[in-house]
Structure formats: C-alpha cells, structure tokens
Amino acid sequence: MTPAQRRAVVAGSIGNAVEWVDWAVYTTFSSIFAGQFFPSHSETASLLSTLVVFAVGFLMRPIGGALLGAFADRHGRKKGMSLTISLMAGASLVIAVCPAYSVIGVGAPVVLVAARLVQGFSAGGEFGSSSAFLIESAAPGRRAFAGSWQQVSVGAGTLIASLMGFLLTSTLGDEALHTWGWRVAFGVGGLLGLVGLWLRMNVEETEAFTRVSAEGRKKANALRAMLVEHPGAALRVAGITIAGTLIYYVWVSYMPSYAHVTTGIPLSRALLANTIALGVFLLLLPFGGLLSDRIGRKPTMTAFAAGFLLLSWPLFHLVSGGFWSLLAVELVGVVLIVGYSANCAVVMAEQFPPEVRTTGIGLPYALAVAIFGGTAPYVTTWLSTSGHRDLVWVYVATAALIGVAVYLTMPETKGRDIS
C-alpha cells in the first residue's frame, strides 16, 4: 500500500472508531441506566425495556443503509461519513443530558427512543460508507487487510466504551453511577464525535468514486439500481451477515451483561474480561485480513461459523461467576469471530460495482443486523431469565449453521476487479 493509501485507512479507521464508541456505550451501560428511564420493581424488567429500545434503534438501520448509502453513492464517501458521525454524536449528547423519568415522566423514554432511532439511522449508513471507503482506498492485494480495519475500528469503539464502563463502575459508588456516572460516558462519546468529524472532513475522496463521477456512471437512483441490477448480490450480503452479526453482538457487546445477570459476577469484573478479550480481538483482526488476502474469503469465514457450530454448547456451559472462566470463553469466541470480522467489509464490497457499492453493502447488511443483531441481546436475556438458559447455545449454534451453509456456497471474490 502507498503512503496515501495508508493515510486514508488510518483516517477512516479512527473516524469509524469514534462513531462506534457512541453506539456501544448504550449496551455497555444498559443495566445501569435502565431504571432512570424505565422504573420498575424488577431490575430484569427495566433492563428488558431498555433492550427493547436497543432493538428499536436497529429498525432504523435499514432506512439509514438505504438513504445514507444512496447519498454516499451520489455525493461521495467523504460526505456520507461526515453526515453519519454528526448524527451519531449529536444523539449521544442528547441522551447524556436527558432528564430521568422521575423528572419529566414519560418524556424521558420518548427522548431516549428518539435519540436511539437517530443513532440507528446513522449506524445504518456508516457501515456501507466506511467499508466502501476503506476497500476503495486499498491496494488490490490488500483489500481484506484494509477492510479488517473497519472492524478494528468498530472493536476499538466497543473497547473504549467497555473501558469507560470498567473505570466508572470501579471508581464510582452505586448511587453516583446510577444517577450521573453513566451520563459521563455518553457525553464523552458525543464530544469524541467532533474529533471524528474533523478527520473525515480532511480525507481525500476515493479514486473509484472520483472515476465514477468523471465517467458519468453515477446512478440517479442508486437504491433502485442496486435492487434491480444486483438482487443476488444483495441477498448474499444479507446471508453473509446473519451468523456474524448475531454472534458478534452476543459475544462482544452483550456478554458482560449476560454473565452479570445470569451468574451474578460483578459487572466490573465482567467488563474487565470483556476489555481484555476485545484487546486480543483487535490485535488479531489485521492478521485475519492478511490471511484472507492469501487464502481467500471462503475458507476463513467458514472456519468461523464451523467453530461456533461445534463449540457453542461447551462455551456457554463454561460461563460461570468466575472471572477466569468468563475470560477463557470470551477469548475463544473472539478468536473465532476474527474469521468473520476480518472479511465482512471486503467480501460485501466485492459484490458490487462502485456506483451502487455503498447502498449495496448498507441496505442488506442493515436489514440482517436489524433482524438478527438487534434482537440478540433481548432474546438472550429473555431465555436466560425465564428458565431457558440451556437454549442460548442452540440459538447461537443455529446462526452458525446458517453461516456454514452460506459461506460454503458463495463464490470466492478474492482477486475480483472492483473498479
């Protein structure tokens, strides 16, 4: 990769990390601020209400993927990414300052839902724009490596949110944490958005989009063109996403809260295990991309899904109230998830030509994430708190089985011309 390509990858990755700090803070602190917006005699009931809002935010992701994706295909990846981060950061600041239910009554959950809808809309457009930007900025033989940094930055955002959770739960008392401590995390995430916006406004547009503009290949309606001209590729992107998004959200975003609720392990200890596992995950992702650039997308993604198909039962049965057992479970999971996360951006981008690429990635990906990723924490919590904890592994293994079927039958796209 040339110095210019490396600068583009770095700038794109940092901006993307900031975007996902704001998204991940919600799940990290959901069990803490639940009572502020949904007061209830039952801690579990309040948490489930908060997770419903988490799922509702995902309903906006397909709309964001379609509209913001079409915007980026029409006006450029740079403008698309600047818009998404502005929306995400603004919504985080609104949540940070929103009064509690005890102050404004039903207005509090209404504001929370509205802010989460805006964040879902932003997240729906973010993945397509940032993936297209990174892949189009890469050398042909390093596309998976460059694309892996999209997920490195997603993981980095989640790691920062998890680290804030660990620091705040370790240094603040319960009363301070539940009344104002969680607001600090949302406020920090929103302010970091200004840094991400500055970075995105100072990157160069990709050569692929510039060429499309110069040659007059822009589509008047990128969404319609994608659906009419590339329906098979769109369905394939949705299929690729199912196993990856469900397992990622269970393992990387929600495992600390799951372990805390089901085993009673202190949340600070669960978040520490999650933070360590995320650090390992981030270190491994670029190597997963390099491996994919060498041997292909299909074998590395199939290894991920097959691993969870075989190991879901023993891993969930090892989750207990002990720190070391939880850390071991998280580490095994994140090593396997590298096979999906290092590939997802590149394999989706390689399905489409540049004039519909952002829309083609964004809409089907967001639909699959909304259906399978957005509901994963709620389904997992409901199963584990209603006497069906032993079925959680079946839920994850079923998604993995779908992944094995999709990855084995999809065409290999390593080496495909994407210009």
Sequence and secondary structure as in RCSB ss.txt:
>XXXX:A:sequence
MTPAQRRAVVAGSIGNAVEWVDWAVYTTFSSIFAGQFFPSHSETASLLSTLVVFAVGFLMRPIGGALLGAFADRH
GRKKGMSLTISLMAGASLVIAVCPAYSVIGVGAPVVLVAARLVQGFSAGGEFGSSSAFLIESAAPGRRAFAGSWQ
QVSVGAGTLIASLMGFLLTSTLGDEALHTWGWRVAFGVGGLLGLVGLWLRMNVEETEAFTRVSAEGRKKANALRA
MLVEHPGAALRVAGITIAGTLIYYVWVSYMPSYAHVTTGIPLSRALLANTIALGVFLLLLPFGGLLSDRIGRKPT
MTAFAAGFLLLSWPLFHLVSGGFWSLLAVELVGVVLIVGYSANCAVVMAEQFPPEVRTTGIGLPYALAVAIFGGT
APYVTTWLSTSGHRDLVWVYVATAALIGVAVYLTMPETKGRDIS
>XXXX:A:secstr
  HHHHHHHHHHHHHHHHHHHHHHHHHHTHHHHHHHHS  S HHHHHHHHHHHHHHHHHTHHHHHHHHHHHHHHH
 HHHHHHHHHHHHHHHHHHHHH   HHHHTTHHHHHHHHHHHHHHHHHHHHHHHHHHHHHHTS GGGHHHHHHHH
HHHHHHHHHHHHHHHHHHHHHS HHHIIIIIHHHHHHHHHHHHHHHHHHHHTS   HHHHHHHHTT   TTHHHH
HHHH HHHHHHHHHHHHHHHHHHIIIIISHHHHHHHHH   HHHHHHHHHHHHHHHHHHHHHHHHHHHHH HHHH
HHHHHHHHHHHHHHHHHH  S HHHHHHHHHHHHHHHHHHHTTHHHHHHTTS GGGHHHHHHHHHHHHIIIIITT
HHHHHHHHHHTT GGGHHHHHHHHHHHHHHHHHHS   TT    
